[in-house]
Amino acid sequence: MTAGAEFSPIGVIRSGIKDQDQAPKQGISEGLEATIEILPQWHEALEGLEPGRWLWVIYHFHQAGPPKLKVHPRHDPTRPLTGVFNTRSPKRPNPLALSLVRLEALADGVLTVRGLEALDGTPVIDLKPYSGKLDQPVDDDAWT
Ligand SMILES: C[S@@+](CC[C@H](N)C(=O)[O-])C[C@H]1O[C@@H](n2cnc3c(N)ncnc32)[C@H](O)[C@@H]1O
């Protein structure tokens, strides 16, 4: 097994959200607008992305603090504790987040997106196009 992995951010999220309690739990429900500033050395890698496309944004929960094995879902103490891998909590061993966003505009390496719930200044690790075919479970029949 590989001992460790290092990732360098490809850009940064500008959302205006300053603290964790102010952020929506899942931005896709609220359609908040944010921008993602991509570092100049990766601008060419944005070629082909068009407004209207849906993208997965993988980002670093850089303010998550120490991981927990169990958490209350949605930070709600009335909900029973459950394993952190059974939740979307930031308090994970490898604090990576995954959000589905719609690309609204792209100019000069800056993506305007709708659907993010990340804090202002959050580092972005990767972008991938959403695929209606690939990003859903297959029928059980497909494997028989
Ligand atoms: C429940 S997580 C969901 C994130 C992502 N959509 C996912 O499912 O992986 C969203 C919460 O993470 C917190 N958060 C956002 N950006 C963060 C950051 N950079 N560091 C730590 N916590 C963050 C905010 O409290 C926000 O409400």
The ligand as a Gaussian input file, in Angstrom:
#p B3LYP/6-31G(d) Opt

LIG

0 1
 C      -21.283000      18.667000       5.113000
 S      -19.894000      19.277000       4.189000
 C      -20.319000      18.720000       2.543000
 C      -19.239000      19.044000       1.551000
 C      -19.345000      18.302000       0.220000
 N      -20.517000      18.665000      -0.537000
 C      -19.304000      16.805000       0.443000
 O      -20.373000      16.181000       0.458000
 O      -18.211000      16.242000       0.566000
 C      -20.195000      20.992000       4.062000
 C      -19.790000      21.714000       5.329000
 O      -18.369000      21.656000       5.454000
 C      -17.904000      22.812000       6.116000
 N      -16.795000      23.355000       5.303000
 C      -16.854000      23.977000       4.110000
 N      -15.629000      24.308000       3.667000
 C      -14.769000      23.896000       4.619000
 C      -13.353000      23.950000       4.760000
 N      -12.593000      24.496000       3.824000
 N      -12.807000      23.424000       5.891000
 C      -13.580000      22.858000       6.839000
 N      -14.934000      22.783000       6.777000
 C      -15.518000      23.288000       5.677000
 C      -19.075000      23.790000       6.238000
 O      -19.503000      23.741000       7.582000
 C      -20.128000      23.183000       5.320000
 O      -21.435000      23.391000       5.815000

